[in-house]
Each structure stands twice: as C-alpha cells, then as structure tokens.
C-alpha cells in the first residue's frame, strides 16, 4: 500500500524501540517500589495488564494532550478549543479556569475557561450542517418542543414516532433503495448488524483496512473471516475463488452465504473504493456486497448520494448499503438500506433496533432537513452549492499539499487527506505546532494505524472559505518545514516494502501492493465512526 523509505522505517523503529526500552526500565523500578508498599488488593490479578496497558502508560500518556481536546462551540469552520495544562507530566489534564465572583448575583460562582479560536481541520462537518443553519435549525428546535430530546424507549415499545418513520422513508429515497432502518449510533450500525446478517457457516471477505466497527461486527458474527488486500479487486477475486473451491473448514461443505464488505471512502486513507470492479467480481461469484458509506454519503456525487453516484454504480447492484449521519448531515446515528425483506428481517432480529433507545427526535429532524437542503427541497440551491464547494475545496487543498512536497494519501474528490508523519516524535510536534498557530488538526497513530504509518488526518468542509484554506496551507507549510515532512529532491534512497529492503525514487507515491499490516490483526484498533 505505502512504500516507506528505508531510513524513515529505520528511524521510526529506533524511536519506538527507545520509548519501549525506557518504559520497561521505568516499570522495573516501579515494581521494586510497589513491592515495598502494601496493597489492599492482595491476591487479585491486575485489572490493567499487558502491552495495551504499557502502551497507554508509557507512550500514549506522554502525548495525550494532542487527543480528545475539548471544544466550546459548534464544530464549524472555526471553533473554540479549550486550553489544558498538566502538573504531572501529562498523566492528567486540567482546564485553565478562573473563579469569578459576581457581586450582582451575591457569591454566585462561575468557572470560565481559556479558549483559543482555531481553524477546524479535524471535524467530519463535510457540508457545514453541524453549525447553525437557516433551514435546519428552526425545524430542529420545533421538533424539540414537540417530541422532547429523547423518546426514552426502544423502537418496538414507545420510541417509534412519526418523525422516525419519515426519516426512514427519506433515507431510502435519498440512497435509492426500497427501504431503510435507522439506528442511534453509527458504530453500532455495523457491529450489531453483521452478526444478524451472517453466522456460523458463512464467509465474510473484508478489505484489510475496513473500519473497526466492521472488524468487531464480523468477529462477533461467528462467520469465517478472510481479508483481501486493500482496495485490490484482483486479490479479492483470488480469495473468493480459493474460498469457494475449499468450502467450509473441516467439512468442505459449500458456504451458506458470502458477504464482501468494503467502504465508500476509507477514513484513514481518504481513498475511494474501486466499487465498479468489486461489484462485477461479486456478481460473478454470487457474493453479496455490503457497502459502508459513512464518509462518502452526502459528501461525494453530483447530488450527494455517495460513491455509487460518483462512480456510476447502480444501487441495485449493492445488496446492503450502510451509512452514518454524523458526517455530512450534522447529526448522529446510522442507517441500513436494502430490500424491504431485508429491512423487515432486521426490525425483528437486530438488537440495536430491539433493545437500544431510538434516535433522538431532534437529531432525526436534523437529518431530514439537511437531506432536503441537499436535494434543493428547501426552495434554494444551497445544497448544490455546498456539494460543489466541498469538491472544489478538497481538490484544491490536496493539490496544494502535494505541490508543497507532503506525502498525501487518498483520491481526488475525497474530503479526507492523510499527511504521513511516520516518526512518533512528529505526531505530537505536528499537532502542538499547528495548535500554537490556531489550526486544529487530528493526528493518528498505532493502534488506529500500523506502527510505522502515523499520520495527520485533514478533513475539509464546505464551510471553509478560500481564505481559510490558504491560512491552513500556510501554517501546515511552516510546520512541515520545521519537522522536515516535505520530500527532498534527491535521486534515490533505500526503502522498505513489507520488510523487504529496496531502492527507489525519493518521490513517494501510494503503492497498491500488499498491505504491510492489516487492521484485522491489530488488537484493539481504534477508529471514529459516529
């Protein structure tokens, strides 16, 4: 997938090795000190144990100020980031606060926080609906007055309102499927649906870089799981052919069901799925296609209908369409769209529908209203303008980053742009330096990505103006020069592809070869879906 220069791989491994060695050294002395201290839990095994605990304590906590930053405003193009500080080497973070005593309200105390106004390059607010909208917001407020913030019940009990029925019809019409069912959380949409769709005796063939919600859902299904190289249809066909020929393990009986799972836009790579080729292969081998459009629905396509519209794929050829409302629609939850028989079956069998509280009515109204704006049913062309702007902004920003010499992953039209950082020291440095210049970015490292492939993930919005993008490019260019992230124009350098030393040009381009490390074999992989 990604060809890493040999020197970069070597220094990255050395950096992690150094952190690991010092962490083990500190743990050794910690055990000696703890041996002298009495414990109230003698005889109990440690609750937190293993490499995960070590990684959190000795690596993650050192840079945790770069993650989970609290914000104090709507996630628009600009938002307020709350400043934090630590008195114990980042083990705990505190908010800067001042205690104000107002004489008027007689000893009534109010805590205020120090905030920085930052350019938002981290939120999934692709179409700008997360902020106040002239069409959506009044209708959301009206639904709040009519239905209250929560139904306090499941859909099968007292939580099935008229607005939920309207939402499902609206989503089905928007994505081009006969029926749809909605859920209150995007992550659960995948993790709870897959065990219902397939079980023991079935076969799941998944892209190696699929989201963690898909990974956990597949593992919980009990089905046999096979992985194909990321976004490589030829390898998918090879895996399909081999598995159909071999049949089920031990018995060699034919598979009861085969489902191929892919994403429309891969959230950590920013790449578009090669859906037309994958659909052809699945038709050839009679396998069902499960398409996760969490990051593509609403964000790409002429009318915002996702990768099927963008790549010219008939939605009838995609058996199960999944998506979330947390990105383009400025709300929460997720949906499954498919045949009427599939949706009816899910209503009777899916635990996320039977036992979880239904999606909040104001959140449902936000989705309905935003879809109407996208389709122009609000009586304006704002939806079309937003869709045009997100495409223009994304392509402009990506091309400018590449001209500067950054290694940027992903395809044109994708609003997700990962900038490769590699070295662990550059992860906090990039985030902190950008924040100093009032630009908020998201950095991603292991276990959300393979150990060597740390990155900063830029998310572009239709709410960004040209001035915002130019300001962001200026800051990223300065930080990139400071951290030596741009590619120098040398002739050749050593590189490592899947651990094999090679010599190649320094102009690094995304490699479509085998994936060096699959998320399916990364325990505890962390991603952010709804």
Buried (B, 14 or more C-beta within 10 A) or exposed (E): BBBBBBEBBBBBBEBBEEBBEEBEEEEEEEEEEEEEEEEEEEEEEEEEEEEEEBBEBBBBBBBBBBBEBEBEBBBBBBBBBBBBEEEEEBEEBEBEEEEEEEEEEEEEEEEEBBBBEBBBBBBBBBBBBBBEBEBBBEBBEEBBEEBEEBBEEBBEEEBBBEBBEBBBEBBBBBBBBBBBBBBBBBBBBBBBBBBBBBBEBBBBBBBBBBBBBBBBBBBEBEBBBBBBBBBBBEBBBBBBEEBBEEEBEEEEEEBEBBBBBBBBBBBBBBBBBBBBBBBEBBEEBEBBBBBBBBBBBBBBBEBBBBBBBBBEBEBEBBBBBBBBBBBBBBBBBBBBBBBEEBBEBBBEEBEBBBEBBBBBBBBBBBBBBBBBBBBEEBEEEBBBEBBEBBBBBBBBBBEBBEEBBBBBBBBEBBBBBBBBBBBBBBBBBBBBBBBEBBBBBBBBBBBBBBBBBBBBBBBBBBBBEEEBBEBBBEBBBEBBEEBEBBBEEEEEBBBBBBEEEEEBEEEBEBBBBBBBBBBBEBEEBEBBBB
